[in-house]
Each structure stands twice: as structure tokens, then as C-alpha cells.
Amino acid sequence: NLIVYPRLAPAVMAMVRRLPDEVLLARSPRFPPEMYSALAGFVEPGETLEQCLEREVFEEVGVRVRDLRYFASQPWPFPHSLMIAFVCDWESGDVRANPLEIEAAGWFNVQALPRLPQRISIARRLIDAVVRDMAGTAH
């Protein structure tokens, strides 16, 4: 009659926008060739989701963000993660990919995106939603 709750490792994903028509995408050395995605990282003890997102984006690409907005979440059982996705806006900084975590990163026009993750992933749903929204509001 013992109840056990499995450990869960929360991670955040950030889709960074730079208005009017650019998104920040990066590629990990573990990705398939030429594929880019949103930034992501694990929450550390004592850290809020928002603090994690701001830290991870700055650590991985040297950019500061603002106006964080929740998008969606997706459980990921490998091994025991929960991905929480956010949309945020660029505040300051030039993109500098941290070579310990990121192979390449840059701003992409929403009309000229690189290869993206498969549609089943939360990363792709996040990218598609932001691109749709930005393309609909661009002048």
C-alpha cells in the first residue's frame, strides 16, 4: 500500500521573437544535419520556470528576453521530463552561440526558416504557432 510519485525533471523551451519578422533558432550537435529548433534547458533547484528560461537563453546564446508567455507543455518520458514551452521577445544582446551547448544559432526571417523538428514535437508546434502569428501581424 505504498504510494510512490515518480521523479519529474521540468525543462523549459523558449521561442524568442524579434519583431517584426524574426525568430531565434539554434542547433545542437545532436540534431540531424541542418535542423534548427527553439532553445531549451532543465530547471535547476530553487529556480522558477521564468528564471530558468531567462538563464538558459542567456547562457546558450547571450541574449536577454522579456514578456514571457506560456504556450503549452508536453510530457517526455525519456527519461522523465516535462517540457514547458514559452514565447518571449528579444530585449537585448547579440547572438553568441555557447560552443559547450550550441553548434550554431541565429535570427531567421519567418519567411525563410531552416529545417525544423518533426510536427509531433512541442518544439515544432511552438515554432509553427509563433511563425503563423508573426506572419499574420507583419506589415
N, C-alpha and C positions, 0 to 999 in steps of 0.2 A: 504493500500500500504506500510505497514511496513515490512522491511526485517529483520529477526532475525536469527542470527547464533547460533546454539546450543553450549553449553559449551562442551569442549572436555578435557578429562584427559589423557595425554600421560603417558605411562608406558614403561619401558624397560625390556627386558628379556636377560639374559646372559648365553650363553653356554660356560663354561670355560674348556679349554683343558689343559692337562698336558702331553706333548709329552714324549714317543712316543705313548702311548695307553690308556690314562685315561681321563675321563671326570668327572667334579664335578656336582653332583646332590644332591638335598635336598628334604626334605618332610615337608610340612606344616601340622599342626594338623588337618586342614580342609580337607586334601586329603583322598581318600579311603585308606583302610588298605594296607600297604606295597608299596604304589605308591610313586615314586620319580619323580622330574622334574627339569628343569632349574630354576635358581634364577630369581626373578622379583621384580620390585618395581616402584612406581609412581615418576614422575619427580616433583621436587619442584620448586617454582617460582625462576627465575633468574639462573636456572641450565641448562646446556646443556645436551643432551642425554648421551654424553660420561661421563660427570661428574656424572650424576645420576647412570650410570652403575657402575662406579668405587666405588662410595659411597655405593650403595646398596650391592654390593658383599662384600665389607669390613665390613659393618655393620652386614650383615646376617651371614657371615662365617669367617671373619677375614683374608681374602686372598686379595692380591694385584694382579691386572691384567694389561696386556699390549696388544698392537696390536689389538685394537678393529676393527671389520669389520662388516658392515651392512649385515644382512641376508634377512629379509623380514618384512612386517608389516601385522597386522590383526585388523580390527575394532572389537570392543567388546561392544555391546550395553547395557551391564549390569553394571553400569547404562549408562555410556557414555565414554568409554575408547578407546584408540588406543594403541595396543601393538606393540612396535618396537623391533625386535629381532636382537641380535648381537652375533657373535662368538668372543672370545678373548682367550688369552693364560695366564696361570698362570705365575706370576712373582715371588712372594714370599709369605711366611706365611703358617702356619699350619691351617687346618680347625678347627674352633671352632664355633659350631652352637650357634647362639644367641637364647636363650630359649624364648625370647619375640616374636620371629617371626618364628623360625625354630625348628622343633621337632628333626630332625636328618639331617646330611649332611656328605658326604664323597666322596672319589675318587672311581670310578668304572672303571674296565677294560672294553673296548669296546666289548669284547667277553663274558662278564658276567654282563649284566645290570639287574637292578631290574625291577619291574613292572613300566610301563611308562604310561603317559596320552594317551587318545584316539587319533587315527590318524587324526581326523578332526582338532585338535588344532595346533596352530602355535608352541607350545612347542614341540609336538611330531615331527612335520616336521623339526624343528631345530635340535633336538636330532638325528633323523634318518640321516639327511644330514651330520652332523659332524661325526657321527659314521661311515657312509659309506666312507667319505673322509679319516678318520684316518685308517680304516681297509685297504683301498686301498694303503696307503702310508707306512704302518708299515712294518718293515723289519724283 
